[in-house]
Amino acid sequence: MGKITSFLRDVVKEMKKVSWPKKKELFRYTVTVLATVAFMTVFFAVADYGISAVIDLIIGE
């Protein structure tokens, strides 16, 4: 049980050293992630549609 307690104390010490983002930075990072996810979603949807169209042309359906 002593090893677990020691580990948790070390975790608390390390978490106090962490540089947490400020509110403005966090908002900017969140917007960046959401914009990237939206872009990737549109990109893969268009790519999927394009590949499907090419396969349909080849097969002739």
Order of alpha helices (4+ residues) and beta strands (2+ residues): alpha-alpha
